[in-house]
Amino acid sequence: MAGQEMAKFRLTDGTLVDGIAQCSTDGPAVTPCLLLETLLTKRPGHLATCWPRRWNKYTPKNVWVGTTAEDQACAEERVPELIQINAREHFVSCEPLAGEVDLKPWLYVPTRCEACGSGDAYYDTNPDNLPTEGVCLMGVPHTGEPGAIRCRECDSRDVTELSPLSWVIGGGESGPGHEPLDLSWLESLHQQAAEAGVPFFCKQDSGQHPGMQGRIADHVWNTKQFPLRGEVVHAE
């Protein structure tokens, strides 16, 4: 007889996932469509090898994937891997923040060149620079639409537009031995997200206890937003 029960599933990289165990004649299976799941990992490139294979082709809409980026080096290593995952929402948690982080390359529309792997692309607005794609009814060659994406490194037009980040979380370190947070780093994240129209969630200042406003300015501290169905939702 079929049935359902709550269960926790541990991915091979250590990430814990809450899910529904669906019992059937084929044995237990995860049915992820009933809960909102946020997967946060330091190794987003490993997800494809440790979660259900069918998710590599189509990740359920309720599964949001994220990575931590404590500083710029972590962001440059992990975020490009994150945004290549086929998921509805991609988010980054800059907490505990250990340095200034520039997320602008991934807050808009990041790209990947399929020819050389570069993420540096531009819009070619000059029709003379585009290859001929055919001949019109009058026998005149046409080059396609001006503004096609072109790789800046190898000049290829085989460039894929990736999903930008849809949520940014920022905060300092808490607990004994915590490192003090430079508030300018947090304010920079807040401003980057606001300019890109991306939801931002301010989590905490550095301190002995978690979840404290501490020295954080009110306009930053009160920004507690979530992505939801393409809208910015504020926490109560």
C-alpha positions in Angstrom: 0.0 0.0 0.0 1.3 3.4 -0.9 2.1 6.0 1.8 4.2 9.0 2.7 6.3 10.0 5.6 8.7 12.8 6.4 12.4 11.9 6.1 15.9 13.4 5.9 18.2 12.6 3.1 21.9 13.2 3.3 23.7 14.0 0.0 27.2 12.6 -0.5 28.7 16.0 0.1 27.1 16.1 3.6 24.1 18.4 2.7 21.0 17.4 4.6 17.7 17.5 2.6 14.2 17.3 4.1 11.9 15.4 1.8 8.9 13.1 1.5 9.5 9.4 1.4 7.0 8.0 -1.1 6.4 4.3 -0.6 5.3 2.4 -3.6 5.8 -1.0 -5.3 9.1 0.4 -6.6 10.4 1.1 -3.1 10.9 4.4 -1.3 11.6 7.5 -3.5 11.9 11.2 -2.8 8.9 13.3 -3.9 10.3 16.8 -3.7 7.3 18.6 -5.0 5.6 19.0 -1.6 8.1 21.1 0.3 10.3 24.1 -0.3 13.9 22.9 -0.1 17.0 25.2 0.1 20.2 23.3 -0.5 23.3 25.2 0.7 26.7 23.7 0.0 30.3 24.7 -0.3 30.7 22.3 -3.3 27.9 23.1 -5.8 29.8 21.3 -8.5 29.3 18.0 -6.7 25.5 18.2 -6.6 25.1 16.6 -10.0 26.8 13.4 -8.7 25.0 13.1 -5.4 21.3 14.0 -5.9 18.7 12.2 -8.0 19.9 11.9 -11.6 16.6 13.2 -13.0 17.3 16.5 -11.2 20.3 17.1 -13.5 17.9 17.4 -16.4 15.1 19.2 -14.5 15.4 20.3 -10.9 12.0 20.6 -9.2 10.7 24.2 -8.9 10.6 24.0 -5.1 14.3 23.1 -4.8 16.5 26.2 -4.5 20.3 25.7 -4.7 22.8 27.9 -3.0 26.5 28.2 -2.0 28.5 30.0 0.6 30.9 32.8 -0.4 32.7 34.2 2.6 35.1 36.2 0.4 35.8 37.1 -3.2 38.0 34.0 -3.8 35.1 31.7 -2.6 32.6 33.6 -4.8 34.8 33.2 -7.9 35.3 29.5 -7.3 31.8 28.5 -6.3 29.2 30.8 -7.9 30.1 30.0 -11.6 29.5 26.3 -10.7 26.2 27.1 -8.9 24.6 29.1 -11.7 25.2 26.2 -14.2 22.8 24.1 -12.2 19.3 23.9 -13.8 17.3 25.3 -10.8 14.5 27.8 -10.4 16.4 29.8 -7.8 20.1 30.2 -7.2 21.3 32.0 -4.0 24.5 32.8 -2.3 25.1 33.1 1.5 27.9 35.5 2.3 28.0 34.6 6.0 30.2 34.8 7.9 31.4 37.6 5.7 35.3 37.6 5.8 36.0 40.2 3.1 34.4 42.4 0.4 32.6 40.4 -2.2 31.6 41.7 -5.7 28.6 39.7 -6.9 27.8 41.9 -9.9 29.1 39.4 -12.5 26.3 37.0 -11.4 23.5 39.4 -10.4 22.5 40.2 -13.9 22.7 37.7 -16.8 26.0 35.7 -16.6 27.2 33.7 -19.7 29.3 30.7 -20.6 31.1 30.3 -23.9 30.6 26.7 -25.1 33.8 27.0 -27.3 36.3 28.1 -24.7 34.5 28.2 -21.4 35.0 31.9 -20.8 32.3 33.8 -18.9 33.3 37.2 -20.5 30.9 38.0 -23.3 29.4 41.1 -24.9 26.5 42.1 -27.2 27.7 42.6 -30.7 25.6 45.5 -32.0 27.4 45.9 -35.4 25.6 43.8 -38.1 28.8 43.8 -40.2 30.5 41.7 -37.6 27.9 39.0 -37.6 28.2 35.9 -39.9 25.8 35.5 -42.8 22.9 33.3 -41.8 21.1 33.2 -45.1 19.7 35.1 -48.0 16.4 37.0 -48.1 13.7 36.7 -50.8 15.4 39.6 -52.7 18.7 37.6 -52.7 20.4 39.9 -50.2 22.5 38.2 -47.5 21.3 38.8 -44.0 23.4 38.5 -40.8 20.8 37.9 -38.1 19.7 40.1 -35.3 22.2 42.8 -34.2 23.1 42.5 -30.6 23.9 38.8 -30.6 26.0 37.6 -27.7 29.7 37.0 -28.6 32.5 35.7 -26.5 35.1 38.3 -25.7 37.9 35.7 -25.5 37.5 33.6 -28.6 34.9 35.6 -30.6 32.5 32.7 -30.7 28.8 33.2 -30.9 28.1 29.8 -29.2 27.4 31.5 -25.9 24.8 30.3 -23.3 23.0 32.8 -21.1 22.8 31.4 -17.5 20.4 32.2 -14.7 21.6 35.0 -12.5 21.6 34.9 -8.7 18.1 35.4 -7.3 18.8 35.8 -3.6 21.7 37.2 -1.5 22.2 36.6 2.2 24.8 38.5 4.2 26.0 38.6 7.8 28.8 38.4 10.2 30.3 35.6 12.4 28.8 34.8 15.8 30.0 32.8 18.8 33.2 32.7 20.9 36.2 33.8 19.0 34.2 35.5 16.3 35.9 37.8 13.8 34.6 41.4 13.7 32.5 42.3 10.6 33.5 45.2 8.5 30.1 46.9 8.0 31.2 48.3 4.6 31.3 44.8 3.2 27.8 44.1 4.3 26.5 47.5 3.0 28.2 46.8 -0.3 26.3 43.6 -0.7 23.1 45.3 0.2 23.7 48.0 -2.4 24.7 45.5 -5.1 21.5 43.5 -4.6 19.3 46.6 -4.5 20.7 48.0 -7.7 20.2 44.6 -9.5 16.7 44.2 -8.0 17.7 41.0 -6.3 16.2 40.1 -2.8 18.6 40.6 0.1 18.4 39.1 3.5 20.5 40.7 6.3 21.1 38.0 8.9 23.3 39.4 11.7 26.2 41.5 12.9 29.3 39.8 14.3 29.0 39.1 18.0 28.8 36.6 20.8 25.2 35.8 20.1 23.6 35.0 16.7 20.8 37.0 15.1 21.7 40.4 16.6 21.5 43.8 14.8 24.4 45.2 16.7 26.1 48.0 14.7 24.2 47.4 11.5 22.3 50.4 10.1 18.5 50.1 10.2 18.0 50.3 6.5 20.3 47.3 6.0 19.1 45.4 9.0 15.4 45.7 8.1 16.1 44.3 4.6 14.9 40.7 5.0 13.6 39.6 1.6 12.9 36.3 -0.1 12.5 35.4 -3.7 9.0 34.0 -4.4 7.4 33.4 -7.8 9.5 36.2 -9.3 8.5 38.7 -6.6 10.4 40.2 -3.7 8.8 39.1 -0.4 9.6 40.7 2.9 9.8 38.8 6.1 7.4 39.7 8.8 
